Amino acid sequence: MKKEILGTILAILTAVVSGFSIIANKTFIVDMDPMLFTSIRSLIIGIAFFIISSVQCKFNYKKFKNVPWKYLIFIGLIGGAFAFLFFFTGLKLTTGSRAAFLHKTLPIYIIILAFIFLKEKINKKHIFALILMFVGLILIFSSQIDPTILWSNPSLGDFLVILATVFWAIESVIAKHVMKKGESNFVVSFGRMFFGAIFLFGIILFLGNLDLFLYLTTRQIISIIVSTVLLFDYVFLWYYSIKLINVSKAASFLLLAPIISLILGVVIFEEPAPYIQIIGSALILVGAYIVSKIRSEFIQAV
């Protein structure tokens, strides 16, 4: 039961970090190559998780072989490389609000994949809570985008963000599978970030763009540092949470992120909070409360 509570708290904290990050990253990459931006952050975080993993296993690297490394490399490619590349490229081609809304469809893909491949139990209460939360999400974003127009006339940027979101869902389900086999969440986090960074650096080298590192401005370096800290927090909290609870349950809490963004806008930027957004936030909070009471279970084999 303690694992369930801790995993739930960590998943909620992941949503808090996400609420900060979506808005912040739009500002950070506005004048920066997205591949360069992503590869630098990923390499730094990958090294950080390697150090954490080394300390955890007392530098006995034989413990890194709980699962074949092909899983870690695959997680790094789809979640640490392609997904980030698609997302940040898409973010430059669409609006921040559209990208944020599309990214929040992540729980749908995760829940479907977790139900099929991990045999996680999704009961009616969970589905009802998720419907409540998505209605709330639509209400929050209703003043910024029209979901009907978004789905009927998506841009290339929207498509790339959706593709990135699907990749992150696949990555999360594979990561949960690997951790169920006994691998440390820190080792999986290392694989996701480090191998993703190596792949992206390879592309940069192939394209002959290594000289871009020589022209980073002070503002860009500061932006990379701030964004790296946010991403490290996100990865640390997310992987720790899905180590302890069902990935489908943890993913549902990610829908709390828009509430964090809304609160930040009101408190820091003195933006108005229309009643429709307050109602939407209330629905999401109710849904999150219902999900928090659901235990992580699996479908019993017949």
N, C-alpha and C positions, 0 to 999 in steps of 0.2 A: 504493500500500500504506500510505503514511503517513496518507492520508485515512481509510482503513478503520480503522486503529488509533485515530486521534484521535476519529473518530466513535463508535467503540465505547466509548472511555473517557468521552466526554461523555454518552452514553446511560446508562452505569452511574452517573455522578454525578447524572443526572436522577432516577434511582431513589432515590439516597441522600436527595436533597432531598424527594422524595415521601414517603419513610419518616418524615421529620420532620413534614411538612405535614398529613397526614390527621388525626393525633392532635391537633395544635396547633389546627387550624381548628375542630374541634368545640368547643373551649373558647372560642375567640375569638368565635364568632357566637351563643353561647348567649343573650345578652341584647341582640342587635343585629339590626336589620332586614337580611335577607340581600341585598336589592337595594342598599341604601345601602352596605353593607359591600363588595359586589362592585364597584359603580360607582366608589367612591373609589380602591380599589386599582388598578383597570384604567386610570383616567385618569392616575394618577401614573406607572404603568409605561409607558403609551402615550407620554407626554411624554418619559420617559427614553429609550425606544427611538427616538423621533424625533430626539433630540439625538445619540444614537450614530450613527444613519443619516446625519444631516447631516454629522457629522465624517468619516464613512467616505467619503462622496461629495464631500467638500470643498465642501459647500454648493451643489453643482450639482444642483438638484432635477429637472433633466431626466432624471437617471439613475433617478428614481423611476418612470419610465414604461416599464420593461422589460415589464410586463404591464398589461392594463387594470385600472383601479382597482376595477372591479366585483368582481374576485376578492378583493381586500383587504377590501372592505366586506362581502362575503358571509362571509369567514373571521371577521371581527369580529362579525357578527351571530350566527352559529351557535356559534362557539367562545368568543368573548369576551363574549357577552351571554347568549343562551338557555341554553347549557350550564352556565355558572356559576350562573345564576339557578335552574335546575332542581336542580342539585347541592346548593347550600346550603339551598334550601327543603326538599329531600328529607332532608338531613342533620338538620334540625330535627324531622323526623317519623319518623325511624328511628334505630337505634343506630349508634354510630361503627363498630363492628365489621362490621355488615351493609353499611354504606356502603363501607367499605374493601374488603371482599370483592368487592362488585359492581363497584366502580371498577376492580378488577384484572382484570376481563373485557375491558378495553380492547384488549389485544393481539389477541384473537380477531376483533373487528370490524375493526381496522386491517389485519390480515393478509388477511382476506377481501376487503376493499375494495381494498387495494394489489395483490392478485393479479388482480382483475377490471379495475380501471381504470388502474393504473400498469404492469401487466404485469410486476410483480416476481416473480422466480423463488422458489418455495417448495419446497425439496426434502424428501425423506423424512427426512433427518437433522434438519432444522429442525422438522418436525412431531413427530418423536419427542421432541426436546428440549422442545418446548412442552407435550406431554402430561406429561412428567416434572415440569415446573415447575408445572402446574396440579394434579397430584396432591399435590405438595409444598404448594401453596397451601391446598388443602382440609385437609391434615393440620395446618397451622399454625392455621387458623381453626376446627378441629373442636372445640376446647374453648370457643369463644365462640358459635358458631352451628351449626345443623344445616342444611347446604346443601339437603338433601331438603325440609325444612319451608320453607326460604326460597323455593324455586322453586314449591312447591305452594301456599303461602299468603303471597304477597308483599303488603306494605302499600303505601299510596299513596307513602310516602317511598321505598320500594324501587324502585317504578316510575319515579319522578322521577330517581333516581340512575342507573338503567339508561338512561333517555332521554338524560340528560346525557352519559353515557359514549359512547353511539352518536354523539351530536353531536360530541364531541371526536375520535372516530375519523374522521368525515367531514371535519372541519376539518383534521386532520393530513394526510390524503391529498390534499386540495386544496392545502394549503400545500406539500407535496412537489412536486406538479405545477407550482405557480407557481415554485418554486425551480429546478426542472429547466429552466424556460424562461429562467432567468438572473436572477431577482429575488434580491436580497440577503435573507438570513435575518433581518437586523435590520429591514429595511423590512416584511417579512411580520409580524414580531413587533409592530412598531408598529401595523400595520393591525388585527391581532387584538385588541390591547388598547384602542387609542384609539377605533376605531369601535364596539367593544362598549360602551365607557364612555359614548359619546355617546348610543347607543340607550337604555341604562339610565337615564341622566340625563333623557332625554326622557320615559320612563315615570314617573319620580319627579315630574317637573314636571306631567305630565298628571293624576296622582293627587293633586296638591296637597300633596306630602310634603316639599317643599324645606326646611320649617322643622325637619326632623329633624336637619339639619346643625348647627343652633344648640344642640342639646341633647346633643351628644356629650360623654361624660365623659372624664376623663383616662385612665381604664383602657381605655376603648374606643379612644381615639386611639393609645395605646401598642400595643394589640392590632392595630389597622390597620397600624401601622408595621412591626411584626414580621412579620405575615402578608404584607405587600407585599414585604418583602425576600425572603421564601421564594418567593413567586410569581414575582418577577423572576428569581431564580436558576433556577427551574424552566423558565420560558419561554426564557430565554437559552440554557440547556444543551440543552433539547429541540430547539428549532429549529436550533441549530448542528449538533447530531448528525444530524438527518434531512437536513440540507444535504449531509452528507458520505457517509452510508450509506443503505441502503434503510430506509424507514420501518417495514417489517415486521420487520426485524432489530432496529432501535432499540426498537420497542415491546415486544419479548420481554424486554428487560432491565428493563422497568418492574416485572416480577414479583419483582425483588430487594427492592422497597420493604418488604414485610412483614418481611423478615429484619432490616432496619434498625430497624424499629419494635420488633421482638422484642428486639434487642440493647439498645436504649434503655431498654426496660422493665426488663431485668435489671440493667443498669449503674446507671441513675439511680433507678429506683423499687424496686429490689431485688425485682422480681417473679420468681416461679419460672419455669423453662424446662423443661416436661415433655419426656420423651424423644420423644413423638410430634411435637412442634414442632421438635425438633432434627433428627429424621429428615426432616421436611418441608423444613426449611431446607437440608439436605444435598442433597435431590433438586433443589431450585431452583438451587443452586449448580452442580450437575453439568450441569443443562440450560443454564444461562447459559454455562458453559465451552464446551459443544458449539456454542452459537449464536455465541460469540465467534470460533470457527474458520471460520465460514461466510462466504464472500465475497458482497458485494452484487452480484447479477446480475439480468438481465432475460430474459424469455421471448423467444427468437429468433423473429422473424416467418418464416412458412413461404413 
